Amino acid sequence: MSLNTLTIKKFHDGLLAKKFSALEVAQTFFANIKEHDPEIGAYLNLNEENAMREAETVDAAVAKNESVGMLAGVPLAVKDNILIKGQPATAGSKILEHYTASYDAGVIKKLKNEKAIFLGKTNMDEFAMGSSTENSAFQITKNPRDPERVPGGSSGGSAAAVTADLALAGLGSDTGGSIRQPASFCGVVGLKPTYGAVSRSGLIAMASSLDQIGPLTKTVEDAAIIFDAIRGHDPLDSTSADTNYGNELLNPDFVKIKELTIGVPEEYFVDGLNNEVKTAVESARKTIEGFGVKFKKISLPHTKYALSTYYIIMPAEVSANLARFDGIRYEQATSDKRQATSLKDVYFKTRGAGFGQEAKRRIILGTFVLSSGYYDAYYKKAQQIRTLIKNDFDEAFKEVDAILAPVAPTPAFKIGEKTEDPLSMYLSDIFTIPVNLAGLPALAIPARNYADYTQTNAENFPRESASSQRKSASLPIGFQLIGKPWREADILGLGQYYERTTIPEFYSG
């Protein structure tokens, strides 16, 4: 069985046609994981026993000709800050090393109702704080396209798993680009939904006004299928909302799609943007322009303040959210803790040993900007600028239907290249952060034909398809389509139209 061009739609059709069973596919993925993941490091733990049992349940339903949904039996990877009852949930941190989830996240409940299969939990930057998955307390994940490079972060484990055929699709979370940037670095698709479109219940919080769960997939069509399944109101998340998308997500109207006007913000194409990235994004633009879609230059003048604004608001929320990890409610046994002589001593020893350097850095920064005498000077002002950034998008969307921009200023960088320079690492998210501040949906798509992004050489990572033998001198580069609030259908439809032209093998029978 070739997993190379297997999509959710093809899996579903093959399952119903009895070309293979859900159990056979699950076994193939687990075999792939055991053979190749020791080199890549995408997974922190596997859920093999439960996955096999669920696959057999799906197969029994298919054998009885019972109706099963599009996601039934689909093997998924789940970022390790999304809770699955009875499974470990470390958020990539030593402070949660021994924690087992006692309930399912809202998105997991929905996917269980669809009978999706969870292969395991994937590696991530600690508490989603990072752009490379090098900040994990447990291991460094490698980019399957080039093992010397990072897969991006913080959802690097899920992106790597999908890229390397270690999962058919995956879930990640995006606070400042943590779905879209690894999607770009690995050459897959990543959707950051509108804030509130997907429940955050059961997502270990980093920055609650910015966090959003979304899919990482091989195709835009797959992203639409998963988003359609996980979206909607959840009574356990007061910020979530029900929105009527109709049939647009799964059945896009390509006639209307071609009538969209796409904005190109001048602030996103500036000095510092890698030439290869600029060329790749321009190539994608020309392809889309060839469909008859109109482009218009726009300005988002407060973009230059987005990074600074984000690194005040986000650490402030981190400081509040991570206060709960005090060494008492989430057990972390350490010899230092046992030697503590007071409650205060327990807190200091547990948090000192349990949190990594990046988590500590952001907790300290967040506590500072919220402290007496600094709140107005930093946090309040950052929130005011956040409003101006959102207003920029509101004004732009009076003239255009969506916005095209780079995902990251560079392709994937080498492991260790930015670890000693946090500011350099933070700049990796300069083009993704404004979307989170404004609460908008955005879709990352590989910017060239998929054939350009095949695995480098067979000895590094053997694949089952003949296409795996092709080599590419270039690294994956993504572009992003930014949509109006609750208009995921626009960017997903446009993305599917682009894909059907550039990677027809995913849409052929």
N, C-alpha and C positions, 0 to 999 in steps of 0.2 A: 504494500500500500504506500503510495507516494503522498506524503503530507505537504509537499512543497506548494501545491496550488489548491489544497483543500480549504474551502471556506465554509462558513456556517450554512449557507444555502446549499452548497454541494454536499455537505455532510448530511443535512436533513433529507435531501432528495435520495442520496445513496442509502440512507437508513431505511426510508420507506420502501425503496425498491429492493431491499434486502441484499444489496451488493456487499454489505458488511454489517456487523452488529456493533452496538455501542460498546460492548465489552471488548471486542477485537480492537477497536480504535483506542479505547482507554489503555489496553495492554501495550499497544504500539507506542503511545505517548510515554508511558512509564518506562518502557524499554529504552526509548530515546533519552529520557531524563537520566536514567542510571548510567548510560554509556557516555553521554556528552556533558551533563551538568557539572561533574567534578572539575572540568576545565573552565566552565562559564560562571558557575556560582549564582545561578538565577534563583534557586529555591533555598529556603531556610528549613522547611519541613514538608513532608509529603502526607497525603491523606489517602493512601492506596487502598486500604481495606474498605473504607466507606465508599470510595469512588467505584470500586468493583461491584459492590453491592447495589449501588444506585444504577450502574450501567445494566446490570442484570434485570432490574425492575423495569427500565426503559425497554429492554429487549422483549420482556414478557408482554408489555403493552403493545408493542409493534407486532409481535407474533399473533396476538388476538385481534389485530386490525383495529385497535382502539385509536382514537384521535390523539396525536401528540403534537405539541407545539414546536416551533422552529428551533428552540434551544434545548429540547429534550436530548439528553445524552452528550451534549457538547462539552468537551473537556476544557475547563477554564483554570487560569492561574489567578490568584488573589493576593494583592499587596498585603503585607503583614500588619497593616494598621486598620484592616477591615475585619470585624469580628465574625467568626464562624463558631457556633456553639460547640464546646468540647474540644476545640482545636487551640493550639498555642497562638498567642497574639503578642509579639514582642515589640512591634513598632521599630524594630532594628536597634533596640536599646537593652543594655544589661539590666536596667532597673525593672524591666518586665520579662526577664529571661524565663521565669518560672510561672508566668501568668497563663491561665487557660480561660478562654472566653466562656461566660456563663449564659450568653444569649446571642442570637443572630442579629447582625446589622440589618437595617431595613432593606438594602439591596440584596442581601443574601436570602432573606425571606422570599422576596419576589422571584429570585432565580431558582430557589428550591421549588417554588410552586410551578415553575416552568420545567422542572426536572433536569436542570443543568448539573454537571458533575464538576466538583472542585478537586483538582489534582493536588494542590498544596498551596502553601503561603510563600510569597516571593520576597526577596531581599529588598532593602530600601535604606536610604539615608535615615539616621536616627530621628524618630518622630517627624519624618519627612523634611528634615532640615539639610538640604544639600542639592547640588546639581550634577552629581556624578556617581552616586551610590558608593562613594568611598568613605562616607561617614557612618556606615553601618558598624555596629559594635561586634559583628560576627564574621563578616567576610567582605571582600571586594568583588563585585560582579564585573565581568569583562564583556565588552561589546562583541557579539558573535561575528560581526563584519570584520573586525580587526581586534584580536585579543589583547593587543597592547594599549587599546584605548578604552575609555569609559563608555558605558551605555547611556549616560545621562542620568538625571535624577530628579526627584527622589524615587520615582517609580521605575528605576532601572531594572529591577528584577523581573517585573511583569513584561516590560518592553523586550528584554533579552529573551525571555521564555517564548514569546510569540515569534520573534525573529528567527530563533534557532529551532523552530518546530518542536518546542517542549511544551506547548499549549496551543490550542486552536485560537484562543483569544484570552484576554486578561482584563482585570480591573486594576485601576490605579486611582490616585487622588491628586488633585491639582490645586495648589495654593498660590503659586506664582509662576507656574509653567511646568509642574512636575509630571504631567501626562504628555504635554506637547513636546517639550524639549527632548526627553528620551525617545519619543516616537521619531523625531527628526534625526537624532543621532543614530538610531538603529534602522531607519528606513521602513517604519510601519506607520499605521494611522492611529491618531490619538484625538479623542473628543473631550474637551472641557465644556460641560453643559452650562446653561444659564444658572446663576446662583439661585437655588431653591427648586430647580427642576428635578433634582434627585435628592432623596433623603440622606442626611448626614448621621442619622441615628446609627450607632454602632461603629462609627468611624472615630478612631482615637484622635482627638482634636489637636491640631497644631494652632491654627488661627481661625476661629470660628466664623468670622465674617468673610473669609476668603476661601476656605476649603470647599472642594466639590469633587465627588466621585464620578469617574467616567471610564469608558472602555479604551483598551489598546487592542487593535485588530490588524488583520492583513489587508482588509479592504474597507472602504467607506460604507459599503452596503452592510458589512458585518457590524460596524460601529452603530449604524442606524438600528439594526435589529436588537442589539443589546440595550441601547439607549431607550428604545421603545418599551423594553421589558422592565427596566429599572426606574423609569421616571414616575412622577406622580406624588401626591400628598401622602405623608406619613404622620399619623397622630403623635408619634414620638419625636417629630422634628417640626417645631412651629414655624420654621422658615421655609418649609417645603410647600409646594403648591401644585394643584391640578390645573393643567392647561389642555385645551382641546386642540390636538395636533391633527385630528382627522386621519386621513390615509396618506398624508403628505410624506411622512417619514419613510414608510416602506414602499410607497408607490409615487415617487416624485414625478411631477409634471414637467418634463424636459422642455416643452414648448415655453412654459412660463419661466423656467430657469434661464433660458437663452435671452429673456427680456430683462434680466437683472442688470443693474449698473453697479460696478465694483469700484470702490475708492482705493486709491494708492496714496498713502500718507507720506509726505516728503520727509517727515521726521524719522522714518524707519529706514531710509536709504541715505545714510550719512557716512562720513569718514569713520573708519573703524569696522565697517561691515566687510567681511572677507569677500574677496573678488569672486571666488567660486560660488559662495552663497548668493551673491548679487546676480551672477550669471544664471544660476539654477532657477532662482525665483523669477527672473525676467523671462526665462524659457517657458516656465509654467504660465506666466501671464500671456505670452504670445500664443500658446496652445489654446488657452481659454478664449482669448480674443478671436481666434479662428472659428469658434462656435457662433460668433455673432454677438457675444456679450460685450457691453460697452464698459470702458474704463474712464475714470475721472480722477484728476489729481485733487487731493484734499489736504487739509492741515489739521493736525492734532497738537496745538501749540504747547500744551502742558505736559507732553510726553517726557520732556527732559527732567521733570521733577518726580517721575513715577518711581524710579528706583529708590531715591532717598525717602519718599513718602512710604513706600512699602517697608523699608527697613527701620521704620519707626512704628508703624501700625502692627506689622506682623510680630516683632519681638514683644510688644506690649501684650498682645493676646497670648503669645507663647508663655510669657511670665505667669499669666493668670491660669491658663489651662494646665500647665505642668506643675502647679502648686499641689495638685492632688497626689502626686507621687512622693509620698512622705516616708515610705518605708514601713508603713503600718497597714494601709488598706491593700497594697499590692506587694505581697511578701517578697523580700529580697534578702536572703540570709547571707550575712558577711561576718567575718570574725570581728571587724571593727565595730559593727553594730552591736554584737553581743557584749562588747566591752564598754558600751555607752553607759554613762552614769546618770543621765537625765533625758527627758523627752527631747529637749533642744539638741542634745548630743546625738540622739537617734536620727533626727532630721539631717543634721550636718553630715554625719558619717554615711548615711544611706545615699543622700543626693550627691555627695562628693564622689562616692565610689560608683554610683549607678549611671550618672549622666556623663556623656562624652564631651569633648572640648567644644564642639559646635553648639550643642545644646546648652552648655554652661554659658557660652558667649552670648547667646540670644536671650537667655533668662536674665542675665545681668543687664544687658542693654535694655530689655523691656522693663525691668524693674526701675531702672534709672529714668526712662522717659515718662513713667507714671508717677514718679516720686514728687513729693511736695516741692513746689518752686520750679519744676520743670514740665509739669503737665501742660500748662498753657503754651509754653515756649516750643514744645516738641509735639506731643500727642495731639493736642487740640488743633494746632496749625496743620499737622499732617492730614487730619480728617477734613479740614477745609480745602486743602489742595486736592484731596481725593474727590471731593465734590466737583472741583474744576475739571479734573480729568474725565469724570463721567459726563460733565456738560459738553466737553469737546466731542465725545462720541455721539451724544444726543444731537448736536448741531450737524455733525457729519452725516448722520443717518437721515437727516431731512433731505439730503441730496443723493445719497447712494443707498443700496440695499445690503451691501456687505463690503468688507475691507480685505484687501490682500496685503500680506506683509511677510517678512522672514520670520522663522520661529526662533532661531538663535543666530548670533553674529558670526559664528564659526561652525565648521563640522565638528565631530567628536574629537576631543583633545586627548592626549596621552595620559595614562594612569600616573598620578603623582605630579603632573605638570602644574596644577594650580593649588595643591593642598597646603602649601606654605603661604599662600597669598589669598586670604578670604575675600578681599575686595575684587580680585580678578575672577574668582569663582562666582561671586554675586552677579557680575556683569553678564554671565551666561544667560540670565533670565531677563535681560533688559527689554526684549521685544514681547515677552509673554506677560509680564507683571501688570501692565495697564489693563489688560482684559479682566484680571481678577479684581483689581481695584474698582472697576466699573460693573462687575457682576455679569459680564457678557458671555455668550457661547463662542467657542473658537475651535477650529478643526485643523489639526496638523496632518499634512499629506506629503508623501515622498514627491520631490519636485521633478523627477525624471522617470523615464521608463523603468519598470521594475527590473528588467534585464541588466541595467547598469548597477543594480544593487545586490547582485548575487554574491554568495559567500566567496571570500577571497580565494583560498586554495584548499583543495580537498584534504590535504594532510592536516590542516588546522582544524577543520570541522567537516567531516564527510556528510554529504547529503544524499538522499535517495534519487534525486532527479538528475538527468543529464545536464540540466542547466547549472548544477552546482559546480561543474567543471570550468565554467566560464570565469574569467578573472576581470576584476574592475580596478582601474587605477584610482578611481574616485571613491570617496566615502559618501554615505547617504546624506542628503540635504533636504530638509523639508520646508514647505511654505505653509502659512496658516491663512485660513479664511475666518474672519471675525464677523459674527452676525449680530443682528438686532436682538434685544432681549426676547426670549421665547421663540426665536425664528431659527431654531436648529434645522428645520426643514430646508431653508434656503441654502445653507452652507453644505449640508449633507447631500442635497440634490445636485448642487454644482460640483461637489467632490465626486459623486458617482458618475456624472457626465464626463468629467475629466478622466476618471479611471477607465471607463469603458473604451476610451480612445487610446490610452497609453498602456494599459495592461489587460488586453482582451482575453488572455488565457484564464483569468480569474472569473470571467463572466461567460465563457463558453461551456458547453455541456461536457 
